[in-house]
Amino acid sequence: MTSTGAKFTSIEICAGAGGQAIGLHEAGFRHLALVEIDTHAVGTLRKNIDSQKAWAWEKKHCDLLPPTDVKEFEPARDLRKSGRLLEQDGLDLLAGGVPCPPFSHAGKQLGKDDERDLFPRMMQLVKQLNPRAVMIENVRGIMDPKFSDYRDWIVAQLQGGKYREEDGSVATAAGLGYTVCKWGVLEASDFGVPQLRPRAILVAIRNDVLKDVKYEWPSPTHEDPVSVVEALEATMLQRYEPYFEGAYAQRARDAYDRWLARATERDAELKGKGGGIAPTLVGGSKKHGGADLGPSRAKAAWKMLGVSGLGVANDADTCKTKQTEDRDLLGDDGPMLTVEQAAIIQGFPKGWEFDGGKTAQYRQVGNAFPPPVAAAVGKSIIQVLEAARERDRRNA
């Protein structure tokens, strides 16, 4: 334990709106630094660290950097609050959900040829910070056969070994002194997230820490998935209830009943086959217009769940002020989701606030790593760190 009371510490790059940070925090890590380039996402992290009691340690000790390109992040220069802690106790975990577009099935899958690929920078930071453990999250697409050579390169950087160069020749890397314990895919719905969201996770442990300790990959926490109707019923009722009397009374009651019936039927229809969970939320790109719930197939899946995927609804107060009830709640395809409801679908805890306008907020949610999955991986890493710490204490 550090002199300031943190049992395990982490630094996270590409922190986004805090999905991974929330999960790792729940697992028991305390963050020395959060590095993120998006202004609104940094605003979200700041807002929650400043206001949430559970994050009091971070408020005092965490370097939440201003919007920073991770390629420009220099720990020795930028860690002003936590630099001494890092120097004194070392770092337990370096984590990052490095950008997924280079490997996403929705993109061109340029891999390492994509300028957004940050795996090389992650490797540089591993070398600089020498953390006891490394966790890297990405889309399932990185596990595709076309990226096998690149995966071999990443593994070789961490633990040493051979990999194939672009010209077909075989090269050997000395490695950074780690063992890649697992690089596999976890499905978010196995961990209580009401959404189909497979994520590829790499876990590596430093050799002097791992030694004789066995790493255990997380087991699912939920035998049956949490359905959309189960996750959203309370907030849907909250949105419709104010309209159950007055000018919209009959339409509002009919619309709510229609949504509830559709979502419940879909859940019953798919029991044992994925149970009425949501399709993958996507954050979209700043290059495109307003937010919606994804490509045509995703919108069709939402329609089966009684939800319109054509846009994102205003929150309740804005809906009333701007009189957007017809669009947000009463359309033929069903209600649109609010940002708050999208956050529930992504597994964010209640009360996590997002910075920026509606589209900026939704993009942060859609691009996030589900906190319950991050928590499960974080706990699996902490089990190794605890066992290693106990072993070293006994041997001292």
Secondary structure by P-SEA (a helix, b strand, c coil): ccccccccccccccccccaaaaaaaaabbbbcccccccaaaaaaaaaaaaccccccccccccccccccccccccccccccccaaaaaaccccbbbbbccccccccccccccccccccaaaaaaaaaaaacccbbbbbbccccccccaaaaaaaaaaaacbbbbbccccbbbbbcccccccccbbbbbccccccccbbbbbbbbbbcccccccbbbbccccccccccccccccaaaaaaaaccccccccaaaaaaaaaaaaaaaaaaaaaacccccccccccccccccccccccccaaaaaaaaaaccccccccccaaaaaaaccccccccccccccccaaaaaaaacccccccccccaaaaaaaaaacccaaaaaaaaaaaaaaaaaaaaaaaaac
